[in-house]
Amino acid sequence: MKMAGVKGKSGGSNRKSLAEHERDGTFRNDKHGSLLVKPDHLTWLEMPTILDHTQPVTKEIIFKTISAYLYKYGQSAAEDELMLSLLVDQVQIYRDAKEIYESKGATATIGRKLASTVISDAGKEISRYLAEFHLTKNTRAPIPIEGESEEVDPVADFLKGNE
């Protein structure tokens, strides 16, 4: 029997292994794991072609690539065309600045700004637009862990208008 604060009985040396938690259906990634996504959703990520300044890519290709990605993850709606166009502009600025930076070195400038600053600023804007589409780590809904029930807060449900 586990007992909090009692040496040898508080989950230290006698704690369940991950395999035991998985077998018993009690595994919770937030308690027992360090993964942000379920293992069967893990994938190896590659640099998107649209961000690789060495690849010839037009704004139309950038738009279609991001649009397809948004559609795949259920984040595209007709009213988002303008925001997507602004995101595409930021990706193009990033690509152009990266090309200048790589060809001319760390002291390269675009107007009065260092190319590295333009790259950083464009990256921040891209991240902001991705958040609008719920595509950043902090804005995505967490993937529910199979077998884990969601806690119900009756007060929060009441305040939301649910019964």
N, C-alpha and C positions, 0 to 999 in steps of 0.2 A: 504494500500500500504506500502510495506517495504521500509524503507529508512535508509541507513547506517549512523550510528552516531546519529540518532534521537531517544531519549528515548521513549520506548514503540512501536517503529515502525521498529526496527532493528533485528527482529528475536528472541528476548528474550522471553517475555511473550506471544507473539502471534505466536510463531513458530509452524509449522505443527507437528503433532504427527507422530510417526513411522507408525501407521495404516493409516493415511492420505497419507503419502508418498507412502506406498505400494499400497493403493487403486488407487492413481493417476498415479502409475507407475514411480514415480520419486525417489524411494528409492535407495540410493547408499550406499553400505556397507562402503566404504572408508570415506563417509561424515556423515552418519546417524547411522551407526552400529559400533560395536566393535568386530565383529566376523571376523576371518581370512578366514573362509569358509562359504558357503551358509548354512543356517539352515538345509536344507534337505540333506546336505552332512555330517552333524555332526554325530559322532559316539563315543561311549564309548570305550576307548582304554584299552586293557589288556596287561600285561607284556608278550612279546613274549616268547614262550617256549624255543626258541633257546638261549635266554639270561639268563634263569633261571638255575643257576648252580646246583640246587638240582634235576633237571630232567635229566634222562639219554638220551643224545642226541649225535649222531655221527656227524662227519664232513659231511658225505653224506646227513644226514637229514638237517643240516644247509644249505648246498648248495642247496638242492631241495626246501627248504622253501623260501629262498631268491630269487631263480630263479623263482619260481611260483609267488612271489610278483612282481618281475620286469616284468614278462610277463603280469600279470594282468593289470599293469599300463603302458604298452607299452614302457618299458625301456630296454628290453632284445634284444641283437643282438649277433650273433655268435662270433664276435670279442671281446666280453666282458667276455668270459669264464675265461681268465687269471685274469682279474681284480676282477671278482667274487670270484675266488679261493683265491686271496689275502685278500678279505673282509672276507671270511670264516675263514681264518687263524687268523685274528684279533678277530673275534668273539670267536674262540676257546681259544685264549690267554686270552681274557676277562673272559670267563667262568672259566678257570683254576685258574687265579689270584683271582677271586671272591671266589672260593671254598677255596683256601689257606687262604685268608683274613678272611673269616667267621669261619674257623675251628681253626686258630691259633691266631687271634686277630690283633689289630692295629699295632703291632710290627713285624708281619710276613714279611719275606723277600723272594724274588725270586732272587737268585744270590746275587748281591749287592744292589738291589733296593727293596724298600718297596713294598709290594703287592699292597698297595693303589696307589702308583705311577704307577705301571704296569697297574692297572685297568684304571686309568685316561688316560694314554698314549694310551692304546688300544681303549678307548672310542673316543679319538680325531681322531685316525686313522679310526675307523669305520665311524665316521661322515664325514671324508674326502672322503672315498670311496662312502658313500651314496650320497654325493654331486656330484660325478662323474656320478651317475645314476639319477641325478635330483630328489632325494628323500628327500632332506632337505627343510625346510621352505623357505630358501633364494634362492634355486635353482629351485623350482617348478614354473611352469607358473601359474599365478593367475587364479582362476576359474572365468570366466566371469559372471557378474551378469545379469540375464535375463532382457531384456528390456533396458539395458544400451548400448548405442552405443559407439563404440570405436572412439576416436578422431583421425583424420587423419592429419598427418604432411606432407604436400607436399614436403618440403625440405628434410626431412628424407627419404621419399619414393624415391625421385630423387637420393639421395646419395646411396641408396641401389640398384639402377638400376631399380626400379619399375616406371611405368608410371602412 
